[in-house]
Amino acid sequence: MNLHEYQAKILLKNNDVRVLAGKPVFNDNEINSAVDSIQTPVMVVKSQIHAGGRGAGKFKDSGDDKGGVRVCFSKDEAKENAKNMLGKTLVTKQTGPEGKVVNRLYIEEGCDIKKEYYLSMLVDRSTSSISIIASTEGGMEIEEVAEKEPEKIITVNVPGDKNLDQASLDRLVQGLGITSEQSGDFCDQIQKIYDSFLSADASLVEVNPFVLTGEGNFLALDAKVSIDDNALYKHKDIAEMRDETEEDPAEIEASKHELNYIKLDGSIGCMVNGAGLAMGTMDIIQLHGGSPANFLDVGGGATKERVAKAFSIILQDSNVKVILVNIFGGIMKCDIIAEGVVAAAKELSIQVPLVVRLEGTNVDLGKEILNKSGLAIISADNLEDAAQKAVGALS
């Protein structure tokens, strides 16, 4: 689950990470009071969307080139900009051309910036560690730095079963050129960001930029946090921060029925049991010239009702021209899946070609149910056959 910047800063502040004072805005009536609460002569109006590149983004039909993050030098300027941003569609390189509607703003104090750094922490499953990535090139896209100046990126791996030690902090201090006068506050803030990462069960904390102020203090000027969905049951306060307007409605509906669904851009809808098999199915579809419309894992213990719901969610996507069902019956029996497929096809009056490949427990009974259904179901003998038939059904 992704957090907005202002929410991420609440999480960080609760762990004594230094952030600037600010106030979120949800409607026009809140703009004046939010701006008036800022005590610095310079303030920043920030669009709150789940996408990067806000500052360089552009609003649709705005008539100017101002981005989604605006530095303002008076309260009147801040209020005018806020009114022109709230409710408008911001297009960034991460939103795609359709953009995202800015339903929330964050009005924040200005800051005297002496130096900008990049900092992130994320789970590295390949090394069973927490990777701390830092760079002197703060405020830039870290991918660009990695491509053009990889020597400016420092990576420190902290084993998942150990605390952040002084040796790891010293590597960051030396790699970033932090002076002895600055190192105490630097290490203190890094430790507190690390504590925030652990306490929230985060999968990513990115602070870009992490800045040294003119007063000689380090603080998180921007923040991006993603929480491990599997740990949200332990953090009801964080779960309540979820902004469903930033998520695909179909993905939200799928999660309510314990279906793992991610919308993609292709035309072949996929319903598979098991994440690995789902990935393999998408790969072989592409190998044969097709493009998957989604990732959908119905799980190992799906019921007829969940299968029907899976079909319903797939068909909400108008780009779907063919549906491919690929089931390996282990825990899940093929006859149960077949019954669900037939029931859903009849109930939803599926109008697109339906390709079904079954294998595993009760496979013969499952195929018999499909054959006797009276429906125009295209049976496949194996995964490659299924992919070929699904791609062929597009023409």
C-alpha positions in Angstrom: 0.0 0.0 0.0 1.4 3.4 -1.0 1.2 6.5 1.2 0.9 10.1 0.1 3.8 12.3 1.0 2.0 14.0 3.9 1.0 10.6 5.3 4.6 9.3 4.9 5.8 12.3 6.9 3.3 11.6 9.7 4.9 8.1 9.9 8.4 9.5 9.9 7.6 12.3 12.4 6.2 9.7 14.8 9.7 8.2 14.9 11.3 11.6 15.5 12.5 12.0 11.9 12.8 15.8 11.2 10.2 17.1 8.7 8.9 20.5 7.9 5.5 21.7 9.2 2.7 21.4 6.8 -1.0 20.8 6.4 -3.0 18.7 4.0 -5.9 20.2 2.0 -8.9 18.2 0.7 -11.2 20.9 -0.6 -11.3 24.6 -1.5 -12.7 25.6 1.8 -9.5 24.4 3.6 -7.0 26.2 1.4 -7.0 29.6 3.3 -6.6 28.1 6.8 -3.9 25.7 5.6 -1.9 28.5 4.0 -2.4 30.9 6.9 -1.0 28.2 9.3 2.4 28.3 7.6 4.9 30.5 9.5 7.7 30.9 6.9 7.7 33.6 4.2 8.3 31.0 1.5 6.0 28.0 1.3 5.4 25.1 -1.1 2.1 23.8 -2.6 2.4 20.1 -3.4 0.1 17.9 -5.4 -0.6 14.6 -3.6 -0.9 11.7 -6.1 0.7 8.2 -6.1 3.1 9.0 -8.9 6.6 10.5 -9.2 7.7 13.4 -11.3 5.1 15.8 -9.8 7.3 18.9 -10.0 8.1 18.4 -13.7 4.5 17.4 -14.5 1.9 19.5 -16.3 -1.8 20.1 -15.6 -4.2 19.3 -18.4 -5.9 22.4 -19.9 -4.1 24.7 -17.5 -2.8 27.2 -20.1 0.6 27.4 -18.4 3.7 25.2 -17.8 3.6 25.2 -14.0 4.1 21.8 -12.4 2.5 19.9 -9.6 4.9 21.3 -6.9 5.1 25.1 -6.7 7.3 27.3 -4.5 5.4 30.4 -3.4 6.7 33.7 -2.0 3.5 35.0 -0.4 0.3 33.6 1.1 -1.8 35.1 -1.7 0.4 33.4 -4.3 0.1 30.1 -2.4 -3.7 30.4 -2.2 -4.1 31.2 -5.9 -1.9 28.3 -6.9 -3.7 25.9 -4.6 -7.1 26.8 -6.1 -5.7 26.3 -9.6 -4.3 22.8 -8.7 -6.9 21.1 -6.6 -9.3 19.0 -8.6 -7.2 19.3 -11.8 -5.6 16.5 -13.7 -1.8 16.3 -13.4 0.2 14.4 -16.0 3.7 13.1 -15.2 6.0 10.6 -16.8 4.6 8.0 -14.3 0.9 8.7 -14.7 0.7 8.1 -18.4 -1.1 10.5 -20.7 -4.4 10.2 -18.9 -2.9 11.7 -15.7 -4.2 11.7 -12.2 -6.7 14.0 -10.6 -5.2 15.9 -7.7 -7.8 15.4 -4.9 -5.4 16.4 -2.1 -2.7 19.1 -1.7 0.0 19.5 1.0 0.9 23.1 2.0 4.4 23.0 3.6 6.9 25.4 5.0 9.8 26.5 2.8 13.4 25.5 3.6 16.9 27.0 3.4 18.6 24.1 1.5 22.4 23.9 1.7 22.8 20.4 0.1 20.5 17.7 -1.3 21.0 14.0 -1.0 19.2 10.9 -2.1 18.2 8.2 0.4 16.1 5.1 0.2 15.6 1.9 2.1 14.0 -1.2 0.6 13.8 -5.0 1.1 16.3 -6.9 -1.0 15.0 -10.4 -1.1 18.0 -11.7 -3.0 20.3 -11.0 0.0 17.7 -11.2 2.7 18.7 -7.7 3.8 17.5 -4.2 3.9 19.3 -2.2 1.3 20.1 1.4 2.1 20.8 3.4 -1.1 22.3 6.8 -0.9 23.7 9.4 -3.3 25.1 13.0 -3.3 22.8 13.6 -6.3 19.6 14.4 -4.4 16.5 15.7 -6.1 17.3 13.7 -9.2 15.7 10.5 -10.5 18.0 7.8 -9.0 17.6 5.7 -12.2 19.3 8.5 -14.2 22.1 8.7 -11.7 22.6 4.9 -11.9 22.8 5.1 -15.7 25.0 8.1 -16.1 27.1 8.3 -12.9 26.8 4.9 -11.1 29.9 5.7 -9.0 27.9 8.3 -7.1 25.5 5.7 -5.7 26.4 4.0 -2.4 24.6 0.8 -1.3 24.8 -0.6 2.2 23.1 -4.0 3.0 21.9 -4.6 6.6 21.0 -8.2 7.3 17.3 -8.6 8.0 18.0 -10.1 11.4 20.4 -7.4 12.6 20.2 -3.7 13.6 21.7 -0.8 11.7 25.2 -0.7 13.2 27.8 2.1 13.3 29.9 0.5 10.7 27.1 0.8 8.2 26.4 4.4 9.2 30.1 5.2 8.8 30.1 3.8 5.2 27.3 6.2 4.4 29.1 9.1 6.1 32.3 8.5 4.2 30.6 7.7 0.9 28.5 10.9 1.0 31.3 13.1 2.3 29.5 14.1 5.5 31.8 16.2 7.7 32.6 15.3 11.3 30.5 18.2 12.5 27.5 17.0 10.5 27.9 13.2 11.1 26.2 13.1 14.5 22.9 14.5 13.3 23.2 12.6 10.0 23.5 9.3 11.7 20.7 10.1 14.2 18.3 10.9 11.4 19.3 7.8 9.3 18.8 5.6 12.3 15.3 7.1 12.9 14.3 6.6 9.3 15.5 3.0 9.5 13.4 2.6 12.7 10.4 4.0 10.8 11.0 1.4 8.0 11.0 -1.5 10.5 8.2 -0.4 12.8 5.8 0.2 9.8 6.7 -3.1 8.0 7.6 -1.0 5.0 8.8 -2.4 1.7 10.1 1.0 0.6 11.0 4.3 2.2 12.4 6.9 -0.2 13.5 10.4 0.9 14.4 12.4 -2.1 15.7 14.9 -1.3 17.2 14.3 2.1 18.6 17.7 2.8 21.1 19.5 4.9 19.6 22.9 5.8 21.4 26.2 6.2 21.1 25.8 10.0 23.1 22.6 9.8 20.3 20.1 10.3 19.3 17.1 8.2 15.6 16.6 7.3 13.3 14.7 5.0 12.1 17.3 2.4 10.1 14.7 0.5 9.0 11.2 1.4 7.6 8.2 -0.4 6.6 5.1 1.7 5.1 1.7 0.6 3.8 -0.7 3.2 3.8 -4.5 2.9 0.1 -5.4 2.3 0.6 -8.6 4.2 1.5 -6.6 7.4 -1.4 -4.2 7.3 -3.4 -6.2 9.8 -0.8 -5.2 12.4 -1.1 -1.5 11.5 -4.8 -0.4 11.5 -3.8 3.2 11.8 -1.7 3.0 8.6 -4.4 0.9 6.8 -6.9 3.7 7.5 -4.6 6.0 5.4 -5.4 4.0 2.2 -6.6 6.3 -0.6 -8.7 4.1 -2.8 -9.2 6.9 -5.3 -5.5 6.3 -6.3 -6.1 2.6 -7.0 -7.7 0.7 -9.8 -11.4 0.0 -8.7 -11.1 -3.5 -10.1 -8.0 -4.2 -8.0 -9.8 -3.0 -4.9 -12.8 -5.3 -5.7 -10.5 -8.2 -6.3 -8.7 -7.9 -3.0 -12.1 -8.0 -1.2 -12.6 -11.5 -2.7 -9.0 -12.7 -2.0 -8.1 -12.5 -5.7 -4.7 -11.2 -6.7 -5.4 -8.9 -9.7 -3.3 -6.4 -11.5 -4.6 -4.7 -14.6 -2.2 -4.6 -17.7 -2.5 -3.1 -21.2 -3.1 -6.2 -23.3 -6.2 -7.9 -24.8 -6.0 -11.5 -23.4 -7.6 -11.8 -20.0 -5.9 -14.4 -17.8 -7.3 -16.4 -14.9 -4.7 -18.7 -13.4 -4.1 -20.4 -10.0 -0.7 -19.7 -8.5 1.5 -16.6 -9.1 4.3 -18.6 -10.7 1.9 -20.2 -13.2 0.3 -16.8 -13.8 3.7 -15.3 -14.7 4.5 -18.2 -17.0 1.1 -17.9 -18.7 1.7 -14.2 -19.4 5.2 -15.0 -20.8 4.0 -17.7 -23.2 1.2 -15.4 -24.4 3.7 -12.8 -25.3 6.0 -15.5 -26.9 3.2 -16.3 -29.3 2.5 -12.7 -30.2 -0.2 -11.8 -27.8 -0.4 -9.4 -24.8 -1.9 -10.2 -21.4 -4.6 -7.9 -20.1 -4.1 -8.7 -16.5 -2.4 -10.8 -13.8 -5.0 -12.7 -11.9 -4.3 -15.4 -9.4 -7.4 -17.1 -8.0 -5.4 -18.9 -5.4 -5.1 -22.6 -4.5 -8.5 -22.9 -2.8 -10.9 -21.0 -5.0 -14.6 -21.6 -4.9 -17.1 -21.5 -7.7 -18.2 -18.1 -6.4 -14.6 -16.7 -6.5 -14.2 -18.0 -10.1 -17.3 -16.2 -11.1 -16.1 -13.0 -9.5 -12.8 -13.4 -11.2 -14.6 -13.5 -14.6 -16.6 -10.5 -13.7 -13.5 -8.5 -12.8 -11.7 -9.5 -16.0 -14.7 -8.5 -18.1 -14.8 -5.1 -16.6 -11.8 -4.3 -18.8 -13.1 -3.3 -22.2 -9.8 -4.2 -23.8 -10.3 -7.9 -23.1 -11.0 -9.7 -26.4 -10.2 -13.3 -25.3 -10.1 -15.0 -21.9 -7.6 -17.7 -21.1 -8.2 -19.9 -18.1 -5.1 -22.0 -17.1 -5.6 -24.2 -14.0 -3.4 -26.8 -12.5 -5.5 -28.7 -10.0 -3.5 -29.6 -7.0 -5.3 -28.2 -3.9 -7.9 -26.9 -6.3 -9.8 -29.7 -8.1 -10.4 -29.3 -11.9 -14.1 -30.2 -11.6 -14.7 -27.3 -9.2 -13.0 -24.9 -11.6 -15.0 -26.3 -14.5 -18.3 -25.8 -12.6 -17.3 -22.2 -11.8 -16.3 -21.5 -15.4 -19.6 -22.9 -16.8 -21.7 -21.1 -14.2 -19.9 -17.8 -14.8 -20.1 -18.1 -18.6 -23.8 -18.6 -18.4 -24.5 -16.0 -15.7 -22.3 -13.3 -17.3 -23.2 -14.2 -20.9 -19.5 -14.0 -21.9 -19.3 -12.7 -25.5 -15.5 -13.1 -26.0 -13.8 -16.4 -26.9 -13.0 -18.5 -23.9 -9.9 -20.8 -23.9 -9.6 -23.3 -21.0 -6.6 -25.5 -20.1 -7.1 -27.8 -17.2 -4.6 -30.2 -15.7 -4.3 -32.1 -12.4 -6.8 -33.5 -9.9 -10.1 -34.6 -11.5 -9.0 -33.2 -14.8 -11.1 -35.7 -16.8 -14.2 -34.9 -14.8 -13.5 -31.2 -15.3 -13.1 -31.6 -19.1 -16.4 -33.6 -19.2 -18.2 -30.8 -17.4 -16.9 -28.3 -20.0 -17.8 -30.5 -22.9 -21.3 -31.1 -21.8 -22.0 -27.4 -20.9 -23.2 -26.6 -24.4 -21.0 -23.5 -24.3 -18.5 -22.5 -27.1 -15.5 -23.2 -24.9 -12.2 -23.8 -26.6 -10.3 -26.6 -24.9 -6.5 -26.8 -24.9 -4.3 -29.8 -24.2 -1.4 -27.9 -22.7 -0.2 -24.3 -21.9 1.4 -23.7 -25.3 -1.7 -25.0 -27.1 -3.8 -22.7 -24.9 -1.6 -19.6 -25.7 -1.7 -20.4 -29.4 -5.5 -20.7 -29.4 -6.0 -17.6 -27.3 -3.8 -15.5 -29.7 -5.4 -17.1 -32.7 -8.9 -16.2 -31.4 -8.0 -12.5 -31.6 -8.1 -12.5 -35.4 
